[in-house]
Amino acid sequence: MIAPTIENRDDLLSYLNAAMSLEHATIPPYLTAYYSIHSSTNSDAAHIIRVTAVEEMLHLTLVANVLNAVGGEPDLTRPGFVPSYPAHLPDGEDDFTVDLRPFSPEAVETFCLIERPGKAPSADSRLVRTTDSRARFLVSSPTAEAVRFYSIGEFYEEIIEGLEKVAANDPTLFRGDPARQVGPEYFYSGGGEVTVVSDLKSAQQALRFIAGQGEGLDSGIYDAEGELAHYYRFRQLQLGRYYQVGDRPDAPTGPSLSISWDDVYKVKVSVRLADYPPGSELARVARDFNADYGAFLALLTEAFNGRPGLLQEGVCEMFRLRDGFNRLVCNPLPGSGGLHAGPTFEIPAAVGPGPQAPPGAGVGADGTTRTVTR
């Protein structure tokens, strides 16, 4: 048995910062798969991926509310916040890597691995000490070296228990400024509502919602709100049918859904800036996208640090990045055997909005521009 890994407020802040990194790390892979789909095709898959990406933003917001409530300061611009893809998820998941992939069976399999349920057989087995990189433990502790968790859900259970312990010993734990909280009026998602965090009960509620909606850890296929957990949404793409109430986990009986794996831009997997021809217009577009994404993270940081009204703009901005995606994924990447370009998410240290191209503009492999539609 391993001792609890959250002993004080500093430990708790480390875990909550790790949780923010974890929730964000899924967004670039989901968006890459989403924007690789040809316009007007794969509507079922596109809807599932888009809704899930929005709900990851909800999870990010909920963790930020908990962090703010205990006096922390969310920072999505800090070095290392955005992982270098291909990567293990922040602070864990070393039995598979997360790549930036086009929509494909391999991408969906990765999404299922990210969201897979995994309740530990007992409380004593939540934490496991291991130095074996092949071990199937998803998330590691940011405060205890070589200690990993049985699953992301158990990672959140550790935070909840640590929160309870620290709150019991520190009556001033929830010292954060209430004005920094993001309320439901600032974020709408059909898959759930933002919880304003002001005390232990509301913090527990926010964190348990995240674990339940992602994996269905406690409530099975559907979360506590009656929404299909993320893992099972992606399983529908593998099994070719929608779930309906009463179904077994591996046997959905709802309507069939149609997938065309060929109606996709074959983006180079986990493309890097080094893969782009030096000095090319395509390389410039990739750098501009990274700067724009960095500006998006800076906007979210500002929203989470006292200007919650900016979050509505931030959620829209995530999809305004569409033009940047299109200017990359619609164009072949020279020297890649016919594969297409894609965003690299290599965020520059000093961020700011990149030059804006006209909506719908695309860059040809020869450096010319062409119009694309979605």
Beta strands, then each sheet from edge to edge (+ up, - down):
strand 1: 127-129
strand 2: 139-140
strand 3: 147-149
strand 4: 361-363
strand 5: 369-371
sheet 1: 1+ 3- 2+
sheet 2: 4+ 5-
end
